[in-house]
Amino acid sequence: MEITKNQTFEKFEESFKAFQEASDLTKREHASKLASQIDILSLSEDGISYLYKRSVELDEQGLFSGTSWAEPTKLIPTLVKGTLLAGHPSSSFEIVSDLRLLAYAKGAESNMISQPVAKTLLEEVLVHNLEFALNDLSEDTRQTMSEREVKKAINLFSFLLSETPIEGIYEKLALEVDLICSQRPVETRKARELIRLIDQRFQPSGESKHDQLVRTFINALKAPTTFIAKERSTPEAYIDFIQSCSADELKSEAIEMGESMVRTGLVSQYHAYLLLYLVKDNHALVPACLGLNERGSAEWEKFKDIIVSLISEIVTPNNYQCIYGLSWVLGRNLLSRRPVRAGLENLRRAKINPQVEKRILKSIDDPDSSVTALQYLLGGTLKVLGQPLGVGQGNNPTCQSARGISMWSQHAPAKLIDMIITVATQNNLIMRFENQDLESIKLGKGLVEKLDFNLDVVSAILVPHLDRIYNEMMKRSMGRADDPHRWVNPAMYGHWIPVGFASCYDYTSNSILDFEGFIRIFYAAFHPLYNDNNQVLYPIPVGIYVTSNHGDMLGFHAISLLRVDKDPSGDYRAYFLNPNNEGRQDWGQDIKPSVHENGEKAGESSLPFHQFAARIYAFHYNSLEATAHLHLVEDESIQEVKKLAQESWGKSYNWIEQPKLW
Amino acid sequence: MAKCFALMGWSLPVIESMQKTGKPFVVVSFPDFEPYAKENDIPFVPYQLDEWSDTSNSLDLVEKLNAYNADVAVPLFEETVEWAGALNSIYRNDPRVLNRAFLFRNKAMMKRKALIGGLRVGLFEEVHNKEGVKAFMKRLNEANLQLDGEEDSWVHIKPFASAGTVGHRLLKSMNQIDEECEDGDFPCLAESHLSGREFSCEAFIHGGKIKFLNITEYVKLGYSNFIPEGHYLESKRDLIYKHVQKLVDIFGIEYGMVHPEWFLTENDELNFGETACRIPGGHILELCGKSYEFDALAAFVQIHDPSLTDEELAEILPPEGFKPKNYHGNVMIYPHKKQFSKLEIPEELNNESYFVDHTLVPPLSTQKISDERAGFGNHFGTINFKGEDPDRMTELLKYYQKVDFYV
């Protein structure tokens, strides 16, 4: 029996009335009942705006009296997230508290707090909770918060963001855009939303660093070339222009267009018009328009026909972000591999299963009826092939699957294409595990309860299958007295994964066993100073403990170690893929993975080597090689890591020092 | 009219209701509550209610309450029933009022009284150790003409003087007696298993007559109930009414509220379970008040006043023949797992038109439930429902009792 919006509001009002009628003696009890109505209202956008309208009265009637929200001027913006993480009823009170701040910031009368103070508070609250406002959750949020609480928080903050006067957080938002885009994510929706928001709410016309930065991004979406900016050209006018302009003008359009894309990783609709025009009979300008590097240009020369037909088939004025993917498919010389060419050819002719088609369209923000699911899928495939490190898990607990897609894209692109084709046409996938075939549609649920479709197209169709297979492999490996990943990773990801495996977690005793020996292997296997300066070849699956900004244990996470190198300042850093695409990471103890300015390639995260080591609990390695280097590792390095580990996640376990036979 | 009610025990909802009536009252409870009472201007007499000594006894308490002109005592909790009995026997100058209070506090005595008066009760006996329980079960088996290999007859044991389900054990076999009974359980009452559909009544008594009878439908004992009763029990209302009045007559209850529990068999026979005379658990009076649109707590207190006139009675109780518009029910939520970390409210509850509100709270980080539970243990909150169809209500309460809110 579904109930209507009005009924929900009525129930709230009934409960509010009972609350008002209660004397001080039972006020708190009634407040907790009222909170259960607030909880339900905050699950919908209408509910949030309804609560906003009632927030001042709720405050005046004493919803917060006797609680830590009682005096609004004493609220601490950094504590808001923790309160939301605590769940109902705290989160429900917090929501009304933030909504009343908004009301006071917009001029509602209060004898508790002035308008400017309310405004400053609110801005700070927003800055600290952008992940909710932008629907881009951090790992600790995902680990701690239930789906329901996430929904409430996202509703609250999208409302606050759309209603708050936000001049005060301009710089923070500018940096946020930079942080997201510098990772070159495959899925650009969050970046676009944020840029659009800044564009609507601010006038970044000055010469400050932030203004310039922000303008670059806004232009990448709205006016990627000087001509478009100057003329404020509509797409229609732009088509007229490129058809009638001089050869020089056309050339500079192509160059500027390519440059804007290379600079930001963002593609605009104009780009599609220009590129589609150039592939008709201006082939010479295509490399510039695609922003190709030298290798890319060579690839263009070699496979011009194929590329032209790919562009004409896939790129449309409503399917254009894939141009950036294509640029890197060429830059990575992927077409020079016959299986990739053949795979793409096969995919072009694929007949998509209706179920899969639904999933594809669901993952597209605002699917255009002129673009087919196959076109979207082909575009998505180009993106994933071109930007392997831009693959993300979205708001799903599927780091393992994302890690796999990224790895196949880097090292087995044709295998990935083949998986895409199988899933797209059959809505099924087979992998083999210990001599038994696992067929995804015949398996039980994986880790995902309900896939969040804020995902790139390829992930949206592959992850449901990969997730089930992965989970089945895990189930079959349980109870073997070691971490199931030891067997699952090589089977799931393929022969690129070394079979050697070390885990410091002892399943039988639920404790950390011989951590020193464990770290010694890690250093001997991966640190260039101890491993004969050998480099990491293929991505190494690593299990890490995710910790809060206080260093407290939150949960487990799957990442890939990509390389270990000296950073610009000469220190050794571990560069890794975090499928979470998180820019603002703080793992406590001053361990803050960075995503740029420390030698990272787009999409990589990095940490000083010892800090990285202090968060790992399992990794794969070449056991034959590493053993020879064990004695080289200095005890000091090991102790440094051990201390960090013991004082953070390590507090959640018993530590057994007894040496283990690795 | 009573000059002042002495409320025996600390209950904020009752205090609030009494404040609303504007009738004079004074709260008697442990000294711990004194600061709060002072701060909130609640008339209060601190008393060590768990002690009986030269300085802590009813004569002394009467003295203290004289300052407030108290002349009617009201037991709010099981543990204050004797205190209220003692005070009222002084106020009414009738020593038997105290003896009657003991009836409510000794389940064996209660059963004997019921049996003498002609109510149907199970076979019962006071037992002092495991052997006693076994002997009781053996005799019960014999009486039930047990053959070799047949299951033992079920036996319940319960402390003489605890509220509701506290300390209650159901023993289904001889082995279970050995495994589960502890020395601390004894002495207690052993009782044969009564079959039938269990429900409770809340009968407001004045001058020895039922002035208002509420029937509470138990969906699952200790978990969920709703008011008024569903269609089936409603059709037996007359029968139930007669039995409750009979109970009142047998026990000689004049003023107050009784909360007996009954088992209704398929042959329309009522087995008497037990009765109490304080505020029942399970938020029953809250539900009752909502359905019958009156302040059930204030009525509970005032019905203890012998001097109430018929007009005054009519004011505090629902009108005769009042038909509630809605059924109000609740389900108390207990965690199903022993270890859990999150409160998860299922989506379907948001869209449930019968849903009113809930008082569930999240666990403290990762919380474990200890193995020792008194009665059904402490519940983590209540979910309230309201609606017009008792069958739908039953369905909902059954359903949500099975949902695990703590994961």
HADDOCK unambig.tbl for C-alpha pairs under 7 A between the chains (distance, minus, plus):
assign (segid A and resid 1 and name CA) (segid B and resid 352 and name CA) 6.33 0.50 0.50
assign (segid A and resid 1 and name CA) (segid B and resid 353 and name CA) 6.57 0.50 0.50
assign (segid A and resid 2 and name CA) (segid B and resid 351 and name CA) 5.29 0.50 0.50
assign (segid A and resid 2 and name CA) (segid B and resid 352 and name CA) 6.50 0.50 0.50
assign (segid A and resid 2 and name CA) (segid B and resid 353 and name CA) 6.88 0.50 0.50
assign (segid A and resid 3 and name CA) (segid B and resid 351 and name CA) 5.48 0.50 0.50
assign (segid A and resid 3 and name CA) (segid B and resid 352 and name CA) 6.66 0.50 0.50
assign (segid A and resid 3 and name CA) (segid B and resid 353 and name CA) 5.56 0.50 0.50
assign (segid A and resid 11 and name CA) (segid B and resid 356 and name CA) 6.93 0.50 0.50
assign (segid A and resid 23 and name CA) (segid B and resid 16 and name CA) 6.62 0.50 0.50
assign (segid A and resid 25 and name CA) (segid B and resid 12 and name CA) 5.94 0.50 0.50
assign (segid A and resid 25 and name CA) (segid B and resid 16 and name CA) 6.48 0.50 0.50
assign (segid A and resid 26 and name CA) (segid B and resid 12 and name CA) 6.46 0.50 0.50
assign (segid A and resid 26 and name CA) (segid B and resid 13 and name CA) 6.44 0.50 0.50
assign (segid A and resid 32 and name CA) (segid B and resid 359 and name CA) 5.87 0.50 0.50
assign (segid A and resid 33 and name CA) (segid B and resid 357 and name CA) 5.53 0.50 0.50
assign (segid A and resid 33 and name CA) (segid B and resid 358 and name CA) 5.53 0.50 0.50
assign (segid A and resid 33 and name CA) (segid B and resid 359 and name CA) 5.49 0.50 0.50
assign (segid A and resid 36 and name CA) (segid B and resid 357 and name CA) 5.73 0.50 0.50
assign (segid A and resid 36 and name CA) (segid B and resid 358 and name CA) 5.77 0.50 0.50
assign (segid A and resid 37 and name CA) (segid B and resid 357 and name CA) 6.39 0.50 0.50
assign (segid A and resid 40 and name CA) (segid B and resid 350 and name CA) 5.97 0.50 0.50
assign (segid A and resid 88 and name CA) (segid B and resid 361 and name CA) 6.96 0.50 0.50
assign (segid A and resid 88 and name CA) (segid B and resid 362 and name CA) 6.77 0.50 0.50
assign (segid A and resid 89 and name CA) (segid B and resid 361 and name CA) 6.54 0.50 0.50
